[in-house]
Amino acid sequence: MDFKQYKDDFTTEAGKNSLSNNNIQHCLEYAKVLFLNNVPVIYNPSHLSMVLGYKKVYIKKATNHSSYFYRDFEITKRNGNKRPISEPLPSLKEIQIWILKNILEKVPVSIFAKAYKHKTSLLENLKFHKNQPKVFTLDLENFFPSIKLEWVEKVFIELGYSKIVSKLLAKLCTRDNSLPQGAPTSPYLSNLIFKDADTTISDFCRQRKIRYTRYADDLSFSGDFNENELFDKVTETIENLNLSLNKSKTKLMTPNTRQTVTGIVVNDKPQVVFHKRNKLRQEMYYINKFGFGEHRVYKEINHAHYLEHLLGKINFVLQINPIDNEFIKYKSLLIDLKKKQNLKIKNQLAILV
């Protein structure tokens, strides 16, 4: 529906409900901005409730007592550290997915943001930094938890939503006034909120012929430049968002050292770091020599889905370097093992039946 059709339909219905001409005009002016931004028209909390398909009492509880609408757990990161996750309960998650699909994803993010975008892989963040005189990486500290409610609210206000609707939408996307790690809306919101900072940093870099990309909370720069000047500019820019850098993760890498971006080597070609590939080589060597089951027993591997876990790691190596013949062979071997496992389970079930 275009705005003209909406205007005609709204005016007809408003007239039936005895809405004054001034009120009709005010509503249409409000709606026109939202139409221009290609997002749904939401007038007030009652209308939001109707659009979402949830009662106002539920929305009120979810926004005023957000902690009760999440479950907390931890996942292990690639480096072995634990990452706390706050996953919204199903009903709230459904609401957040609606907000993501119908509102947030209608707004483009910076071209320099390489994470949390459709049809954008990790390789997009790597290809700009191959064979460079310097690679300089910075890490934003506590990225999601540091992004507060008022910044989320600002995203909705800038789209044209009223203050009260913007606050409700922002509260539905936050927990205890910050972005929860685990909500489907958090990644895209972080890109939108960092959009102006991406522009400021990229403009600074473009003037100095510095290559810049950002993958979530990892900022990567390459070229020939003054890293101290760059560090000061980035620090100044992110402080405007009340963000800070994790200085212990700041790295300057020259060609005679291993240059990595988001954990991937970029000196000559994108490649998973040697020690991770070597660990996979060792595991595959023992599986080839002693057999999959014997290897698990000897190494006391209790992972319920160890084969799938191993296959996932090898797929990641091949995602970064698809023509790595060594790991293509490993993948083929594991796929054959997987087929044999499935056939064995199928035969066992057939006997039971």
C-alpha positions as CSV (number, residue, x, y, z in Angstrom):
1,M,0.0,0.0,0.0
2,D,1.3,3.5,-0.9
3,F,0.8,6.5,1.3
4,K,-2.0,7.9,-0.9
5,Q,-4.0,4.8,-0.5
6,Y,-3.3,4.8,3.3
7,K,-4.3,8.4,3.5
8,D,-7.6,7.8,1.8
9,D,-8.4,4.7,3.9
10,F,-7.4,6.4,7.1
11,T,-9.4,9.6,6.4
12,T,-12.5,7.5,5.6
13,E,-12.2,5.4,8.8
14,A,-11.3,8.4,11.0
15,G,-14.4,10.3,9.7
16,K,-16.6,7.3,10.7
17,N,-15.1,7.6,14.2
18,S,-15.8,11.4,14.4
19,L,-12.1,12.3,14.5
20,S,-11.5,16.0,14.0
21,N,-9.8,17.3,10.9
22,N,-6.9,18.6,13.0
23,N,-6.4,15.1,14.5
24,I,-6.6,13.5,11.1
25,Q,-4.0,15.8,9.7
26,H,-1.7,15.3,12.7
27,C,-1.9,11.5,12.4
28,L,-1.3,11.6,8.6
29,E,1.8,13.9,9.0
30,Y,3.1,11.4,11.6
31,A,2.4,8.4,9.4
32,K,3.9,10.0,6.3
33,V,7.4,10.1,7.9
34,L,7.1,6.4,8.8
35,F,6.0,5.6,5.3
36,L,9.0,7.4,3.8
37,N,11.2,5.3,6.1
38,N,9.4,2.1,5.0
39,V,8.5,1.1,8.5
40,P,5.1,0.2,10.0
41,V,2.9,3.0,11.3
42,I,2.5,2.7,15.1
43,Y,0.6,5.5,16.8
44,N,0.6,4.6,20.5
45,P,0.9,1.7,23.0
46,S,-2.6,0.4,22.2
47,H,-1.8,0.3,18.5
48,L,1.5,-1.4,19.2
49,S,-0.3,-4.0,21.2
50,M,-2.6,-4.6,18.3
51,V,0.2,-4.7,15.7
52,L,2.3,-7.2,17.7
53,G,-0.7,-9.4,18.7
54,Y,0.1,-9.2,22.4
55,K,-2.0,-7.7,25.2
56,K,-0.9,-4.4,26.7
57,V,-0.5,-6.1,30.1
58,Y,2.1,-8.5,28.6
59,I,4.0,-5.6,26.9
60,K,4.0,-3.6,30.2
61,K,5.4,-6.5,32.2
62,A,8.1,-7.3,29.5
63,T,9.2,-3.7,29.5
64,N,9.1,-2.9,33.2
65,H,10.4,-6.3,34.5
66,S,12.7,-7.3,31.7
67,S,14.9,-9.6,33.8
68,Y,12.1,-12.1,34.2
69,F,11.8,-12.5,30.5
70,Y,15.3,-14.0,29.8
71,R,17.1,-17.1,30.6
72,D,20.9,-16.9,31.3
73,F,23.6,-19.4,30.4
74,E,27.2,-19.5,29.0
75,I,28.8,-20.6,25.8
76,T,32.4,-21.4,25.2
77,K,34.2,-19.1,22.8
78,R,36.9,-20.3,20.3
79,N,39.6,-19.1,22.7
80,G,38.1,-21.2,25.6
81,N,36.7,-18.2,27.5
82,K,33.0,-18.2,28.5
83,R,30.5,-15.8,27.0
84,P,27.3,-15.0,29.1
85,I,24.1,-15.2,27.1
86,S,20.7,-13.8,27.9
87,E,18.2,-15.4,25.7
88,P,14.6,-14.0,25.6
89,L,11.7,-16.3,26.4
90,P,9.8,-17.4,23.3
91,S,7.0,-14.8,23.4
92,L,9.4,-11.9,23.8
93,K,11.8,-13.4,21.2
94,E,8.9,-13.5,18.8
95,I,8.2,-9.8,19.4
96,Q,11.9,-9.0,18.9
97,I,12.1,-10.9,15.6
98,W,9.1,-8.9,14.4
99,I,10.8,-5.6,15.4
100,L,14.0,-6.8,13.6
101,K,12.3,-7.9,10.4
102,N,9.7,-5.1,10.1
103,I,11.6,-2.1,11.5
104,L,15.3,-2.5,12.1
105,E,16.3,-4.3,8.9
106,K,14.6,-1.6,6.8
107,V,17.5,0.7,7.8
108,P,20.8,0.2,6.0
109,V,24.0,-0.1,8.1
110,S,27.4,1.2,7.3
111,I,29.3,-0.5,4.4
112,F,32.2,-0.8,6.8
113,A,30.2,-3.0,9.2
114,K,30.9,-6.6,8.1
115,A,29.0,-8.6,10.8
116,Y,25.3,-9.3,11.3
117,K,24.4,-8.6,7.6
118,H,22.6,-10.9,5.2
119,K,24.8,-12.4,2.5
120,T,28.0,-11.1,4.2
121,S,30.6,-13.7,5.3
122,L,33.6,-13.4,7.5
123,L,35.7,-13.2,4.3
124,E,34.3,-9.8,3.6
125,N,36.1,-8.5,6.7
126,L,39.4,-10.1,5.7
127,K,39.9,-9.4,2.0
128,F,40.7,-5.7,2.5
129,H,43.6,-6.4,4.8
130,K,45.8,-8.9,2.8
131,N,49.5,-8.1,2.2
132,Q,49.5,-4.7,3.9
133,P,52.5,-2.8,5.5
134,K,50.6,-2.7,8.8
135,V,47.6,-4.3,10.3
136,F,46.2,-2.6,13.4
137,T,43.3,-4.1,15.4
138,L,41.3,-2.7,18.2
139,D,38.6,-4.3,20.4
140,L,35.5,-2.6,21.9
141,E,35.1,-3.5,25.5
142,N,31.8,-5.0,26.7
143,F,30.2,-3.9,23.4
144,F,26.6,-5.0,23.8
145,P,26.2,-4.3,27.6
146,S,27.7,-0.8,27.1
147,I,25.0,0.2,24.6
148,K,22.3,1.8,26.7
149,L,18.5,2.2,26.4
150,E,18.7,5.9,25.3
151,W,20.8,5.0,22.2
152,V,18.3,2.3,21.2
153,E,15.4,4.7,21.7
154,K,17.2,7.2,19.5
155,V,17.2,4.7,16.6
156,F,13.4,4.5,16.7
157,I,12.9,8.3,17.2
158,E,15.1,9.0,14.1
159,L,12.8,6.7,12.1
160,G,9.9,9.0,13.0
161,Y,8.2,7.2,15.9
162,S,6.8,9.2,18.8
163,K,8.7,9.3,22.1
164,I,6.4,7.0,23.9
165,V,6.4,4.4,21.1
166,S,10.2,4.6,20.7
167,K,10.7,4.0,24.4
168,L,8.4,1.0,24.4
169,L,10.2,-0.5,21.3
170,A,13.6,0.2,22.9
171,K,12.6,-1.4,26.2
172,L,11.3,-4.5,24.3
173,C,14.9,-4.8,22.8
174,T,16.8,-4.2,26.0
175,R,17.3,-5.9,29.4
176,D,18.1,-3.7,32.4
177,N,18.6,-0.7,30.1
178,S,21.2,-2.3,27.9
179,L,21.5,-4.6,24.9
180,P,21.3,-8.3,25.9
181,Q,23.8,-10.7,24.4
182,G,21.3,-13.2,23.0
183,A,18.4,-11.1,21.8
184,P,17.9,-11.3,18.0
185,T,17.6,-7.5,17.8
186,S,20.9,-6.8,19.6
187,P,23.4,-7.4,16.7
188,Y,21.6,-5.2,14.1
189,L,20.9,-2.5,16.7
190,S,24.6,-2.4,17.5
191,N,25.4,-1.8,13.9
192,L,22.8,1.0,13.6
193,I,24.0,2.7,16.8
194,F,27.6,2.5,15.7
195,K,26.7,3.8,12.2
196,D,27.7,7.4,12.8
197,A,31.0,6.3,14.5
198,D,31.7,4.1,11.4
199,T,31.2,7.1,9.2
200,T,33.5,9.3,11.3
201,I,36.3,6.7,11.5
202,S,36.0,5.8,7.8
203,D,36.2,9.5,6.7
204,F,39.4,9.9,8.8
205,C,40.8,6.7,7.3
206,R,39.9,7.6,3.7
207,Q,41.8,10.9,4.0
208,R,44.9,8.9,5.0
209,K,44.4,5.9,2.6
210,I,43.8,3.5,5.6
211,R,41.6,0.5,5.0
212,Y,39.0,0.1,7.7
213,T,36.4,-2.6,8.5
214,R,34.5,-3.5,11.6
215,Y,33.3,-7.0,12.5
216,A,31.0,-6.6,15.5
217,D,33.3,-5.3,18.3
218,D,36.6,-5.9,16.3
219,L,37.9,-2.8,14.4
220,S,40.6,-3.6,11.8
221,F,42.8,-1.1,10.0
222,S,45.6,-1.7,7.4
223,G,47.9,0.3,5.2
224,D,50.8,2.7,6.0
225,F,49.8,5.1,8.7
226,N,50.5,6.6,12.1
227,E,48.9,4.2,14.6
228,N,49.0,6.6,17.5
229,E,47.1,9.2,15.6
230,L,44.6,6.6,14.6
231,F,44.2,5.2,18.1
232,D,43.5,8.7,19.5
233,K,40.9,9.4,16.8
234,V,39.0,6.1,17.4
235,T,39.1,6.6,21.2
236,E,37.7,10.1,20.8
237,T,34.9,8.9,18.5
238,I,33.7,5.9,20.6
239,E,33.8,7.9,23.8
240,N,30.8,9.9,22.4
241,L,28.9,6.6,22.6
242,N,30.2,6.0,26.1
243,L,32.2,3.1,24.7
244,S,35.8,2.2,25.5
245,L,38.6,0.1,24.0
246,N,40.0,-3.0,25.5
247,K,43.6,-1.8,25.4
248,S,45.0,-5.3,26.2
249,K,43.7,-6.5,22.9
250,T,45.2,-3.7,20.8
251,K,47.6,-5.2,18.2
252,L,50.0,-3.7,15.7
253,M,51.2,-6.3,13.2
254,T,53.9,-5.8,10.5
255,P,54.7,-8.1,7.5
256,N,57.5,-9.9,9.3
257,T,55.0,-11.0,12.0
258,R,51.8,-13.0,11.8
259,Q,49.0,-10.5,10.8
260,T,45.6,-11.6,12.0
261,V,42.1,-10.0,11.6
262,T,39.3,-11.6,13.8
263,G,41.6,-14.5,14.5
264,I,42.4,-15.2,10.8
265,V,45.9,-14.9,9.2
266,V,45.9,-12.3,6.3
267,N,49.6,-12.0,5.5
268,D,49.4,-13.7,2.1
269,K,46.0,-15.3,2.0
270,P,43.2,-15.7,4.6
271,Q,44.0,-18.7,6.7
272,V,43.0,-20.0,10.1
273,V,45.9,-19.6,12.5
274,F,48.5,-22.4,12.5
275,H,48.0,-23.8,16.0
276,K,44.3,-24.3,15.4
277,R,44.9,-26.1,12.0
278,N,47.7,-28.1,13.6
279,K,45.4,-29.3,16.4
280,L,42.9,-30.5,13.8
281,R,45.7,-32.3,11.9
282,Q,46.6,-34.2,15.0
283,E,43.0,-35.2,15.7
284,M,42.6,-36.4,12.2
285,Y,45.9,-38.3,12.3
286,Y,44.9,-40.3,15.4
287,I,41.4,-41.0,13.9
288,N,43.1,-42.3,10.7
289,K,45.6,-44.4,12.6
290,F,43.5,-45.8,15.4
291,G,39.9,-45.4,14.3
292,F,37.2,-42.9,15.4
293,G,35.9,-44.8,18.4
294,E,39.4,-45.8,19.7
295,H,40.6,-42.2,19.4
296,R,37.7,-41.0,21.5
297,V,38.3,-43.6,24.2
298,Y,42.1,-42.9,24.3
299,K,41.7,-39.1,24.5
300,E,38.7,-39.4,26.9
301,I,36.5,-37.3,24.6
302,N,33.0,-37.3,26.1
303,H,31.5,-34.7,23.7
304,A,28.1,-36.1,22.6
305,H,28.4,-34.7,19.1
306,Y,32.2,-34.8,18.7
307,L,32.1,-35.8,15.0
308,E,29.8,-32.9,14.2
309,H,31.9,-30.6,16.3
310,L,35.1,-31.6,14.5
311,L,33.3,-31.3,11.1
312,G,32.2,-27.8,12.0
313,K,35.8,-26.7,12.8
314,I,37.0,-28.2,9.5
315,N,34.2,-26.4,7.6
316,F,35.3,-23.2,9.2
317,V,38.9,-23.7,7.9
318,L,37.4,-24.3,4.4
319,Q,35.1,-21.3,4.7
320,I,38.3,-19.2,5.0
321,N,40.3,-21.1,2.5
322,P,38.0,-23.2,0.2
323,I,40.9,-24.7,-1.8
324,D,42.8,-26.2,1.1
325,N,43.1,-29.8,-0.3
326,E,44.4,-31.2,3.0
327,F,41.2,-30.1,4.8
328,I,39.0,-31.0,1.9
329,K,40.2,-34.6,2.4
330,Y,39.5,-34.4,6.2
331,K,36.0,-33.2,5.5
332,S,35.4,-36.1,3.1
333,L,36.6,-38.6,5.7
334,L,34.4,-37.2,8.4
335,I,31.3,-37.2,6.1
336,D,32.0,-40.9,5.3
337,L,32.2,-41.6,9.1
338,K,28.9,-39.7,9.6
339,K,27.2,-41.8,6.9
340,K,28.4,-45.0,8.5
341,Q,27.2,-43.9,11.9
342,N,23.8,-43.1,10.6
343,L,23.6,-46.4,8.8
344,K,24.6,-48.3,11.9
345,I,21.9,-46.5,13.9
346,K,19.3,-47.2,11.2
347,N,20.2,-50.9,11.3
348,Q,19.9,-51.0,15.1
349,L,16.5,-49.4,15.0
350,A,15.4,-51.9,12.3
351,I,16.4,-54.8,14.5
352,L,14.4,-53.3,17.5
353,V,11.3,-52.9,15.3
